[in-house]
Amino acid sequence: MLDASRRWRREGRSIGLVPTMGALHAGHMRLVETARAENDVVVVSHFVNPLQFGPHEDLERYPRDWERDRKLLEQADVDAVYRPARGVMYPPDASTRVRVSSVTDALEGAARPGHFEGVATVVTKLLAAVEPDRAYFGQKDAQQVAVVKRLTADLDLGVEIRAVATVREPDGLAMSSRNTYLSHEERKAAAAISGALREAAAAYATGERDPHRLRALMTARLSLEPLVRPEYVDLVDAATFQKPGTLAVIAARIGETRLIDNHDVSKPFPG
Ligand code: AMP
């Protein structure tokens, strides 16, 4: 456990942890604001976790700008930033991994083998280092939220996992550090993803309950943008990530960039 956390604990102050990989945007800052409102102390972790990237993914080109991030965190009145070096997080002799089953079977778990093992391992280590009362995750990565909730319940980690609503650009695109990869044309086309989720929610609101038709609707909306290549489009339960459910989930490639988004179609789409 970190020295500062030990002191805060002794003083009886509640601690909120916001895990990030840096390249901060308004989505991350919303997590920080939420943590700020609910805890005495806010800790942000800032670590690009190599374990959660596949061998052909974007680990090396993942955007990094510590100076910019540092200023943003300072302005947001964060009490501490935990920024471990790779070798401290994963010494060469480290040989333990945390694996969550079932909820990781489909969708992101199937598309990115090893991804959730990397997430579960780093989250377990961050929780052990900071020992927060609450940890904050974005609903944007809905399956990650489900995995972390499962993990913390199963291991009796005694931390409350808080999911924070997705922050979106004015045209609906979910904010993501990976949006910076998009060209101007690709960026315009990317709005089709949230557009598809919005249409599914609108159809649900007018009585459509058939998951096949809701799915077809989303696929049709995506197909209007030739630059968008859907990887999966589905409806699942938000806790188990099994069918049936009302959480619409989409992964799509636009050029080299892979984006994900989701929305519970039983609720109105924001904006
Ligand atoms: P990352 O740095 O991409 O690992 O994200 C760190 C945390 O921020 C994760 O819990 C994400 O789900 C969350 N996050 C990323 N994008 C958004 C967004 N647009 N709205 C809300 N939370 C987000």
py3Dmol code that shows the C-alpha trace and the ligand (Angstrom):
import py3Dmol

protein = """\
ATOM      1  CA  MET A   1       0.000   0.000   0.000  1.00  0.00           C
ATOM      2  CA  LEU A   2       1.203   3.539  -0.773  1.00  0.00           C
ATOM      3  CA  ASP A   3       2.449   5.645   2.188  1.00  0.00           C
ATOM      4  CA  ALA A   4      -0.015   8.458   1.406  1.00  0.00           C
ATOM      5  CA  SER A   5      -2.956   6.032   1.354  1.00  0.00           C
ATOM      6  CA  ARG A   6      -1.870   4.586   4.681  1.00  0.00           C
ATOM      7  CA  ARG A   7      -1.849   8.089   6.177  1.00  0.00           C
ATOM      8  CA  TRP A   8      -5.260   9.019   4.727  1.00  0.00           C
ATOM      9  CA  ARG A   9      -6.701   5.768   6.037  1.00  0.00           C
ATOM     10  CA  ARG A  10      -5.320   6.488   9.513  1.00  0.00           C
ATOM     11  CA  GLU A  11      -6.903   9.938   9.388  1.00  0.00           C
ATOM     12  CA  GLY A  12     -10.241   8.338   8.503  1.00  0.00           C
ATOM     13  CA  ARG A  13     -10.443  10.041   5.101  1.00  0.00           C
ATOM     14  CA  SER A  14     -12.314   8.275   2.315  1.00  0.00           C
ATOM     15  CA  ILE A  15     -10.332   7.593  -0.874  1.00  0.00           C
ATOM     16  CA  GLY A  16     -11.639   7.527  -4.467  1.00  0.00           C
ATOM     17  CA  LEU A  17      -9.449   5.964  -7.179  1.00  0.00           C
ATOM     18  CA  VAL A  18      -9.734   6.769 -10.891  1.00  0.00           C
ATOM     19  CA  PRO A  19      -7.662   4.351 -13.002  1.00  0.00           C
ATOM     20  CA  THR A  20      -6.547   5.791 -16.364  1.00  0.00           C
ATOM     21  CA  MET A  21      -4.003   5.170 -19.101  1.00  0.00           C
ATOM     22  CA  GLY A  22      -3.442   8.924 -19.539  1.00  0.00           C
ATOM     23  CA  ALA A  23      -4.186  10.846 -22.767  1.00  0.00           C
ATOM     24  CA  LEU A  24      -6.863  12.457 -20.650  1.00  0.00           C
ATOM     25  CA  HIS A  25     -10.080  13.894 -22.066  1.00  0.00           C
ATOM     26  CA  ALA A  26     -13.407  15.115 -20.706  1.00  0.00           C
ATOM     27  CA  GLY A  27     -14.540  11.513 -20.077  1.00  0.00           C
ATOM     28  CA  HIS A  28     -11.662  10.918 -17.663  1.00  0.00           C
ATOM     29  CA  MET A  29     -12.260  14.301 -16.049  1.00  0.00           C
ATOM     30  CA  ARG A  30     -15.915  13.398 -15.417  1.00  0.00           C
ATOM     31  CA  LEU A  31     -14.713  10.347 -13.470  1.00  0.00           C
ATOM     32  CA  VAL A  32     -12.398  12.622 -11.474  1.00  0.00           C
ATOM     33  CA  GLU A  33     -15.228  15.106 -10.746  1.00  0.00           C
ATOM     34  CA  THR A  34     -17.497  12.281  -9.608  1.00  0.00           C
ATOM     35  CA  ALA A  35     -14.777  10.885  -7.348  1.00  0.00           C
ATOM     36  CA  ARG A  36     -14.106  14.403  -6.014  1.00  0.00           C
ATOM     37  CA  ALA A  37     -17.769  14.806  -5.057  1.00  0.00           C
ATOM     38  CA  GLU A  38     -17.970  11.464  -3.259  1.00  0.00           C
ATOM     39  CA  ASN A  39     -14.636  11.168  -1.397  1.00  0.00           C
ATOM     40  CA  ASP A  40     -12.287  13.179   0.830  1.00  0.00           C
ATOM     41  CA  VAL A  41      -9.278  12.275  -1.266  1.00  0.00           C
ATOM     42  CA  VAL A  42      -8.936  11.532  -4.991  1.00  0.00           C
ATOM     43  CA  VAL A  43      -6.128   9.435  -6.459  1.00  0.00           C
ATOM     44  CA  VAL A  44      -5.715   9.065 -10.230  1.00  0.00           C
ATOM     45  CA  SER A  45      -3.564   6.264 -11.557  1.00  0.00           C
ATOM     46  CA  HIS A  46      -1.782   6.977 -14.823  1.00  0.00           C
ATOM     47  CA  PHE A  47      -0.313   3.874 -16.398  1.00  0.00           C
ATOM     48  CA  VAL A  48      -0.410   2.509 -19.951  1.00  0.00           C
ATOM     49  CA  ASN A  49      -0.892  -1.137 -19.059  1.00  0.00           C
ATOM     50  CA  PRO A  50       1.040  -3.287 -21.554  1.00  0.00           C
ATOM     51  CA  LEU A  51      -0.748  -6.438 -20.356  1.00  0.00           C
ATOM     52  CA  GLN A  52      -4.109  -5.373 -21.752  1.00  0.00           C
ATOM     53  CA  PHE A  53      -2.814  -4.771 -25.301  1.00  0.00           C
ATOM     54  CA  GLY A  54      -2.685  -7.627 -27.798  1.00  0.00           C
ATOM     55  CA  PRO A  55       0.528  -8.254 -29.786  1.00  0.00           C
ATOM     56  CA  HIS A  56      -0.843  -6.446 -32.853  1.00  0.00           C
ATOM     57  CA  GLU A  57      -2.538  -3.619 -31.005  1.00  0.00           C
ATOM     58  CA  ASP A  58      -1.568   0.028 -30.504  1.00  0.00           C
ATOM     59  CA  LEU A  59       0.569  -0.129 -27.304  1.00  0.00           C
ATOM     60  CA  GLU A  60       3.536   1.688 -28.826  1.00  0.00           C
ATOM     61  CA  ARG A  61       1.546   4.392 -30.602  1.00  0.00           C
ATOM     62  CA  TYR A  62      -0.963   4.889 -27.771  1.00  0.00           C
ATOM     63  CA  PRO A  63      -1.067   8.702 -27.179  1.00  0.00           C
ATOM     64  CA  ARG A  64       1.155   9.856 -24.295  1.00  0.00           C
ATOM     65  CA  ASP A  65       1.513  13.454 -23.055  1.00  0.00           C
ATOM     66  CA  TRP A  66       2.386  13.529 -19.372  1.00  0.00           C
ATOM     67  CA  GLU A  67       2.895  17.321 -19.173  1.00  0.00           C
ATOM     68  CA  ARG A  68      -0.569  18.000 -20.552  1.00  0.00           C
ATOM     69  CA  ASP A  69      -2.144  15.344 -18.313  1.00  0.00           C
ATOM     70  CA  ARG A  70      -0.294  16.658 -15.259  1.00  0.00           C
ATOM     71  CA  LYS A  71      -1.766  20.155 -15.755  1.00  0.00           C
ATOM     72  CA  LEU A  72      -5.286  18.798 -16.216  1.00  0.00           C
ATOM     73  CA  LEU A  73      -5.024  16.752 -13.007  1.00  0.00           C
ATOM     74  CA  GLU A  74      -3.623  19.741 -11.121  1.00  0.00           C
ATOM     75  CA  GLN A  75      -6.561  21.893 -12.257  1.00  0.00           C
ATOM     76  CA  ALA A  76      -8.972  19.154 -11.212  1.00  0.00           C
ATOM     77  CA  ASP A  77      -7.659  19.271  -7.640  1.00  0.00           C
ATOM     78  CA  VAL A  78      -6.471  15.665  -7.584  1.00  0.00           C
ATOM     79  CA  ASP A  79      -4.665  14.760  -4.336  1.00  0.00           C
ATOM     80  CA  ALA A  80      -2.222  12.256  -5.793  1.00  0.00           C
ATOM     81  CA  VAL A  81      -1.264  10.685  -9.092  1.00  0.00           C
ATOM     82  CA  TYR A  82       0.018   7.108  -8.986  1.00  0.00           C
ATOM     83  CA  ARG A  83       2.288   6.685 -11.973  1.00  0.00           C
ATOM     84  CA  PRO A  84       4.279   3.474 -11.574  1.00  0.00           C
ATOM     85  CA  ALA A  85       7.065   2.548 -13.974  1.00  0.00           C
ATOM     86  CA  ARG A  86       6.462  -0.567 -16.079  1.00  0.00           C
ATOM     87  CA  GLY A  87       9.206  -2.444 -14.242  1.00  0.00           C
ATOM     88  CA  VAL A  88       7.685  -1.620 -10.861  1.00  0.00           C
ATOM     89  CA  MET A  89       4.238  -2.796 -11.927  1.00  0.00           C
ATOM     90  CA  TYR A  90       5.561  -5.922 -13.642  1.00  0.00           C
ATOM     91  CA  PRO A  91       9.018  -6.940 -12.416  1.00  0.00           C
ATOM     92  CA  PRO A  92      10.634  -9.557 -14.665  1.00  0.00           C
ATOM     93  CA  ASP A  93       9.894 -12.367 -12.192  1.00  0.00           C
ATOM     94  CA  ALA A  94       6.181 -11.499 -11.790  1.00  0.00           C
ATOM     95  CA  SER A  95       4.150 -14.567 -12.717  1.00  0.00           C
ATOM     96  CA  THR A  96       0.642 -13.988 -11.350  1.00  0.00           C
ATOM     97  CA  ARG A  97      -2.351 -13.094 -13.518  1.00  0.00           C
ATOM     98  CA  VAL A  98      -5.969 -12.485 -12.537  1.00  0.00           C
ATOM     99  CA  ARG A  99      -8.523 -14.144 -14.804  1.00  0.00           C
ATOM    100  CA  VAL A 100     -12.274 -13.563 -14.630  1.00  0.00           C
ATOM    101  CA  SER A 101     -14.375 -16.125 -16.515  1.00  0.00           C
ATOM    102  CA  SER A 102     -17.873 -16.091 -18.054  1.00  0.00           C
ATOM    103  CA  VAL A 103     -18.430 -12.312 -18.269  1.00  0.00           C
ATOM    104  CA  THR A 104     -15.247 -12.149 -20.371  1.00  0.00           C
ATOM    105  CA  ASP A 105     -16.325 -14.891 -22.814  1.00  0.00           C
ATOM    106  CA  ALA A 106     -17.919 -12.824 -25.571  1.00  0.00           C
ATOM    107  CA  LEU A 107     -17.520  -9.506 -27.403  1.00  0.00           C
ATOM    108  CA  GLU A 108     -14.383  -7.642 -26.190  1.00  0.00           C
ATOM    109  CA  GLY A 109     -13.178 -10.797 -24.450  1.00  0.00           C
ATOM    110  CA  ALA A 110     -13.483 -12.797 -27.676  1.00  0.00           C
ATOM    111  CA  ALA A 111     -12.179 -10.022 -29.947  1.00  0.00           C
ATOM    112  CA  ARG A 112      -9.159  -9.249 -27.745  1.00  0.00           C
ATOM    113  CA  PRO A 113      -7.732 -12.452 -26.226  1.00  0.00           C
ATOM    114  CA  GLY A 114      -5.914 -11.688 -22.968  1.00  0.00           C
ATOM    115  CA  HIS A 115      -7.290  -8.159 -22.767  1.00  0.00           C
ATOM    116  CA  PHE A 116      -9.442  -8.654 -19.688  1.00  0.00           C
ATOM    117  CA  GLU A 117      -6.750 -10.712 -17.972  1.00  0.00           C
ATOM    118  CA  GLY A 118      -4.538  -7.652 -18.375  1.00  0.00           C
ATOM    119  CA  VAL A 119      -7.281  -5.367 -17.070  1.00  0.00           C
ATOM    120  CA  ALA A 120      -8.148  -7.611 -14.098  1.00  0.00           C
ATOM    121  CA  THR A 121      -4.482  -7.978 -13.150  1.00  0.00           C
ATOM    122  CA  VAL A 122      -3.693  -4.271 -13.261  1.00  0.00           C
ATOM    123  CA  VAL A 123      -6.922  -3.284 -11.474  1.00  0.00           C
ATOM    124  CA  THR A 124      -6.204  -5.777  -8.689  1.00  0.00           C
ATOM    125  CA  LYS A 125      -2.708  -4.316  -8.296  1.00  0.00           C
ATOM    126  CA  LEU A 126      -3.965  -0.705  -8.353  1.00  0.00           C
ATOM    127  CA  LEU A 127      -6.590  -1.509  -5.724  1.00  0.00           C
ATOM    128  CA  ALA A 128      -3.930  -3.157  -3.546  1.00  0.00           C
ATOM    129  CA  ALA A 129      -1.617  -0.146  -3.887  1.00  0.00           C
ATOM    130  CA  VAL A 130      -4.200   2.560  -3.208  1.00  0.00           C
ATOM    131  CA  GLU A 131      -6.820   0.702  -1.099  1.00  0.00           C
ATOM    132  CA  PRO A 132      -9.621   3.073  -2.118  1.00  0.00           C
ATOM    133  CA  ASP A 133     -13.134   3.065  -0.680  1.00  0.00           C
ATOM    134  CA  ARG A 134     -14.504   3.580  -4.190  1.00  0.00           C
ATOM    135  CA  ALA A 135     -13.084   3.129  -7.684  1.00  0.00           C
ATOM    136  CA  TYR A 136     -14.474   4.887 -10.754  1.00  0.00           C
ATOM    137  CA  PHE A 137     -14.873   3.402 -14.236  1.00  0.00           C
ATOM    138  CA  GLY A 138     -16.518   4.712 -17.398  1.00  0.00           C
ATOM    139  CA  GLN A 139     -19.690   3.104 -18.710  1.00  0.00           C
ATOM    140  CA  LYS A 140     -18.085   3.626 -22.137  1.00  0.00           C
ATOM    141  CA  ASP A 141     -16.159   0.400 -21.414  1.00  0.00           C
ATOM    142  CA  ALA A 142     -19.248  -1.454 -20.197  1.00  0.00           C
ATOM    143  CA  GLN A 143     -17.758  -4.947 -20.267  1.00  0.00           C
ATOM    144  CA  GLN A 144     -14.770  -3.694 -18.285  1.00  0.00           C
ATOM    145  CA  VAL A 145     -17.201  -2.382 -15.638  1.00  0.00           C
ATOM    146  CA  ALA A 146     -18.897  -5.788 -15.500  1.00  0.00           C
ATOM    147  CA  VAL A 147     -15.535  -7.577 -15.222  1.00  0.00           C
ATOM    148  CA  VAL A 148     -14.274  -5.285 -12.451  1.00  0.00           C
ATOM    149  CA  LYS A 149     -17.529  -5.633 -10.493  1.00  0.00           C
ATOM    150  CA  ARG A 150     -17.304  -9.429 -10.781  1.00  0.00           C
ATOM    151  CA  LEU A 151     -13.621  -9.414  -9.803  1.00  0.00           C
ATOM    152  CA  THR A 152     -14.046  -7.220  -6.712  1.00  0.00           C
ATOM    153  CA  ALA A 153     -17.101  -9.165  -5.531  1.00  0.00           C
ATOM    154  CA  ASP A 154     -15.460 -12.565  -6.089  1.00  0.00           C
ATOM    155  CA  LEU A 155     -12.234 -11.595  -4.301  1.00  0.00           C
ATOM    156  CA  ASP A 156     -14.025  -9.737  -1.454  1.00  0.00           C
ATOM    157  CA  LEU A 157     -11.929  -6.662  -2.168  1.00  0.00           C
ATOM    158  CA  GLY A 158     -14.312  -4.432  -0.219  1.00  0.00           C
ATOM    159  CA  VAL A 159     -14.220  -1.580  -2.716  1.00  0.00           C
ATOM    160  CA  GLU A 160     -17.309   0.019  -4.216  1.00  0.00           C
ATOM    161  CA  ILE A 161     -17.196   0.100  -8.011  1.00  0.00           C
ATOM    162  CA  ARG A 162     -18.892   3.163  -9.447  1.00  0.00           C
ATOM    163  CA  ALA A 163     -19.824   3.355 -13.137  1.00  0.00           C
ATOM    164  CA  VAL A 164     -19.967   6.854 -14.639  1.00  0.00           C
ATOM    165  CA  ALA A 165     -22.096   7.731 -17.691  1.00  0.00           C
ATOM    166  CA  THR A 166     -20.285   8.082 -21.019  1.00  0.00           C
ATOM    167  CA  VAL A 167     -19.210  11.597 -21.972  1.00  0.00           C
ATOM    168  CA  ARG A 168     -19.902  12.313 -25.649  1.00  0.00           C
ATOM    169  CA  GLU A 169     -18.905  14.817 -28.318  1.00  0.00           C
ATOM    170  CA  PRO A 170     -21.711  17.103 -29.574  1.00  0.00           C
ATOM    171  CA  ASP A 171     -22.470  14.692 -32.467  1.00  0.00           C
ATOM    172  CA  GLY A 172     -22.771  11.755 -30.050  1.00  0.00           C
ATOM    173  CA  LEU A 173     -19.346  10.126 -30.534  1.00  0.00           C
ATOM    174  CA  ALA A 174     -18.142   8.689 -27.218  1.00  0.00           C
ATOM    175  CA  MET A 175     -14.960  10.445 -26.121  1.00  0.00           C
ATOM    176  CA  SER A 176     -11.919   8.187 -26.358  1.00  0.00           C
ATOM    177  CA  SER A 177      -8.164   8.639 -26.369  1.00  0.00           C
ATOM    178  CA  ARG A 178      -8.219   6.668 -29.649  1.00  0.00           C
ATOM    179  CA  ASN A 179     -10.396   9.284 -31.394  1.00  0.00           C
ATOM    180  CA  THR A 180      -7.162  11.237 -31.995  1.00  0.00           C
ATOM    181  CA  TYR A 181      -6.167   8.542 -34.528  1.00  0.00           C
ATOM    182  CA  LEU A 182      -9.121   9.422 -36.803  1.00  0.00           C
ATOM    183  CA  SER A 183      -8.695  11.470 -39.985  1.00  0.00           C
ATOM    184  CA  HIS A 184     -11.227  14.219 -40.686  1.00  0.00           C
ATOM    185  CA  GLU A 185     -13.330  11.899 -42.894  1.00  0.00           C
ATOM    186  CA  GLU A 186     -13.111   9.034 -40.426  1.00  0.00           C
ATOM    187  CA  ARG A 187     -14.101  11.305 -37.560  1.00  0.00           C
ATOM    188  CA  LYS A 188     -17.263  12.322 -39.412  1.00  0.00           C
ATOM    189  CA  ALA A 189     -18.122   8.695 -40.210  1.00  0.00           C
ATOM    190  CA  ALA A 190     -17.562   7.647 -36.570  1.00  0.00           C
ATOM    191  CA  ALA A 191     -20.781   9.393 -35.536  1.00  0.00           C
ATOM    192  CA  ALA A 192     -22.646   6.460 -37.132  1.00  0.00           C
ATOM    193  CA  ILE A 193     -21.795   4.325 -34.077  1.00  0.00           C
ATOM    194  CA  SER A 194     -23.654   6.494 -31.565  1.00  0.00           C
ATOM    195  CA  GLY A 195     -26.252   7.151 -34.278  1.00  0.00           C
ATOM    196  CA  ALA A 196     -26.985   3.418 -34.401  1.00  0.00           C
ATOM    197  CA  LEU A 197     -27.334   3.232 -30.611  1.00  0.00           C
ATOM    198  CA  ARG A 198     -29.631   6.271 -30.665  1.00  0.00           C
ATOM    199  CA  GLU A 199     -31.861   4.650 -33.322  1.00  0.00           C
ATOM    200  CA  ALA A 200     -32.088   1.403 -31.347  1.00  0.00           C
ATOM    201  CA  ALA A 201     -33.141   3.334 -28.223  1.00  0.00           C
ATOM    202  CA  ALA A 202     -35.745   5.255 -30.249  1.00  0.00           C
ATOM    203  CA  ALA A 203     -37.142   1.989 -31.665  1.00  0.00           C
ATOM    204  CA  TYR A 204     -37.255   0.440 -28.187  1.00  0.00           C
ATOM    205  CA  ALA A 205     -39.142   3.515 -26.922  1.00  0.00           C
ATOM    206  CA  THR A 206     -41.825   2.968 -29.581  1.00  0.00           C
ATOM    207  CA  GLY A 207     -42.273  -0.663 -28.515  1.00  0.00           C
ATOM    208  CA  GLU A 208     -39.682  -2.663 -30.479  1.00  0.00           C
ATOM    209  CA  ARG A 209     -38.449  -5.501 -28.269  1.00  0.00           C
ATOM    210  CA  ASP A 210     -37.169  -8.051 -30.796  1.00  0.00           C
ATOM    211  CA  PRO A 211     -33.370  -8.169 -30.372  1.00  0.00           C
ATOM    212  CA  HIS A 212     -32.931  -9.363 -33.968  1.00  0.00           C
ATOM    213  CA  ARG A 213     -34.796  -6.360 -35.333  1.00  0.00           C
ATOM    214  CA  LEU A 214     -32.997  -3.955 -32.988  1.00  0.00           C
ATOM    215  CA  ARG A 215     -29.718  -5.434 -34.092  1.00  0.00           C
ATOM    216  CA  ALA A 216     -30.686  -5.214 -37.785  1.00  0.00           C
ATOM    217  CA  LEU A 217     -31.596  -1.581 -37.298  1.00  0.00           C
ATOM    218  CA  MET A 218     -28.176  -0.771 -35.872  1.00  0.00           C
ATOM    219  CA  THR A 219     -26.364  -2.721 -38.593  1.00  0.00           C
ATOM    220  CA  ALA A 220     -28.359  -0.878 -41.261  1.00  0.00           C
ATOM    221  CA  ARG A 221     -27.459   2.485 -39.748  1.00  0.00           C
ATOM    222  CA  LEU A 222     -23.756   1.559 -39.647  1.00  0.00           C
ATOM    223  CA  SER A 223     -23.818   0.337 -43.253  1.00  0.00           C
ATOM    224  CA  LEU A 224     -24.707   3.881 -44.390  1.00  0.00           C
ATOM    225  CA  GLU A 225     -21.081   4.788 -43.650  1.00  0.00           C
ATOM    226  CA  PRO A 226     -18.733   2.777 -45.877  1.00  0.00           C
ATOM    227  CA  LEU A 227     -15.737   3.789 -43.742  1.00  0.00           C
ATOM    228  CA  VAL A 228     -17.260   2.036 -40.710  1.00  0.00           C
ATOM    229  CA  ARG A 229     -16.619  -1.728 -40.549  1.00  0.00           C
ATOM    230  CA  PRO A 230     -18.624  -3.280 -37.693  1.00  0.00           C
ATOM    231  CA  GLU A 231     -16.880  -6.025 -35.711  1.00  0.00           C
ATOM    232  CA  TYR A 232     -19.863  -6.857 -33.553  1.00  0.00           C
ATOM    233  CA  VAL A 233     -23.329  -5.436 -32.949  1.00  0.00           C
ATOM    234  CA  ASP A 234     -25.317  -7.082 -30.182  1.00  0.00           C
ATOM    235  CA  LEU A 235     -27.668  -6.794 -27.214  1.00  0.00           C
ATOM    236  CA  VAL A 236     -26.615  -8.301 -23.875  1.00  0.00           C
ATOM    237  CA  ASP A 237     -27.237  -8.120 -20.147  1.00  0.00           C
ATOM    238  CA  ALA A 238     -25.076  -5.362 -18.614  1.00  0.00           C
ATOM    239  CA  ALA A 239     -23.956  -7.463 -15.619  1.00  0.00           C
ATOM    240  CA  THR A 240     -23.285 -10.849 -17.227  1.00  0.00           C
ATOM    241  CA  PHE A 241     -22.641  -9.881 -20.850  1.00  0.00           C
ATOM    242  CA  GLN A 242     -24.802 -12.822 -21.881  1.00  0.00           C
ATOM    243  CA  LYS A 243     -28.041 -12.730 -23.889  1.00  0.00           C
ATOM    244  CA  PRO A 244     -30.788 -11.621 -23.536  1.00  0.00           C
ATOM    245  CA  GLY A 245     -30.436  -8.020 -22.469  1.00  0.00           C
ATOM    246  CA  THR A 246     -31.030  -4.395 -23.334  1.00  0.00           C
ATOM    247  CA  LEU A 247     -27.434  -3.181 -23.422  1.00  0.00           C
ATOM    248  CA  ALA A 248     -26.648  -2.508 -27.081  1.00  0.00           C
ATOM    249  CA  VAL A 249     -22.925  -2.912 -27.733  1.00  0.00           C
ATOM    250  CA  ILE A 250     -20.961  -2.042 -30.856  1.00  0.00           C
ATOM    251  CA  ALA A 251     -17.336  -2.457 -31.880  1.00  0.00           C
ATOM    252  CA  ALA A 252     -16.268  -1.112 -35.254  1.00  0.00           C
ATOM    253  CA  ARG A 253     -13.122  -0.391 -37.176  1.00  0.00           C
ATOM    254  CA  ILE A 254     -12.674   2.866 -39.013  1.00  0.00           C
ATOM    255  CA  GLY A 255      -9.447   2.703 -40.961  1.00  0.00           C
ATOM    256  CA  GLU A 256      -6.846   1.415 -38.497  1.00  0.00           C
ATOM    257  CA  THR A 257      -8.810   2.576 -35.463  1.00  0.00           C
ATOM    258  CA  ARG A 258     -11.012   0.298 -33.385  1.00  0.00           C
ATOM    259  CA  LEU A 259     -13.812   2.017 -31.458  1.00  0.00           C
ATOM    260  CA  ILE A 260     -16.409   0.666 -29.014  1.00  0.00           C
ATOM    261  CA  ASP A 261     -19.602   2.143 -27.631  1.00  0.00           C
ATOM    262  CA  ASN A 262     -22.765   0.979 -25.871  1.00  0.00           C
ATOM    263  CA  HIS A 263     -26.122   2.160 -24.619  1.00  0.00           C
ATOM    264  CA  ASP A 264     -28.961   0.635 -22.602  1.00  0.00           C
ATOM    265  CA  VAL A 265     -31.768   0.865 -25.181  1.00  0.00           C
ATOM    266  CA  SER A 266     -34.447   0.759 -22.475  1.00  0.00           C
ATOM    267  CA  LYS A 267     -33.342   4.317 -21.593  1.00  0.00           C
ATOM    268  CA  PRO A 268     -33.462   7.427 -23.802  1.00  0.00           C
ATOM    269  CA  PHE A 269     -30.235   8.204 -25.635  1.00  0.00           C
ATOM    270  CA  PRO A 270     -28.767  11.428 -24.193  1.00  0.00           C
ATOM    271  CA  GLY A 271     -28.764  14.728 -26.090  1.00  0.00           C
TER     272      GLY A 271
END
"""
ligand_1 = """\
23
AMP
P -8.584 4.652 -20.351
O -7.573 5.707 -20.023
O -9.020 4.665 -21.771
O -8.218 3.293 -19.824
O -9.887 5.067 -19.552
C -9.836 5.271 -18.173
C -11.248 5.299 -17.640
O -11.965 6.361 -18.258
C -12.007 4.007 -17.940
O -12.774 3.638 -16.814
C -12.874 4.401 -19.088
O -14.064 3.657 -19.176
C -13.176 5.845 -18.754
N -13.619 6.563 -19.950
C -13.031 6.552 -21.160
N -13.760 7.273 -22.037
C -14.841 7.739 -21.365
C -15.970 8.545 -21.718
N -16.130 9.001 -22.952
N -16.872 8.811 -20.757
C -16.716 8.338 -19.497
N -15.673 7.581 -19.099
C -14.753 7.289 -20.020
"""
view = py3Dmol.view(width=600, height=400)
view.addModel(protein, "pdb")
view.setStyle({"model": 0}, {"cartoon": {"style": "trace"}})
view.addModel(ligand_1, "xyz")
view.setStyle({"model": 1}, {"stick": {}})
view.zoomTo()
view.show()
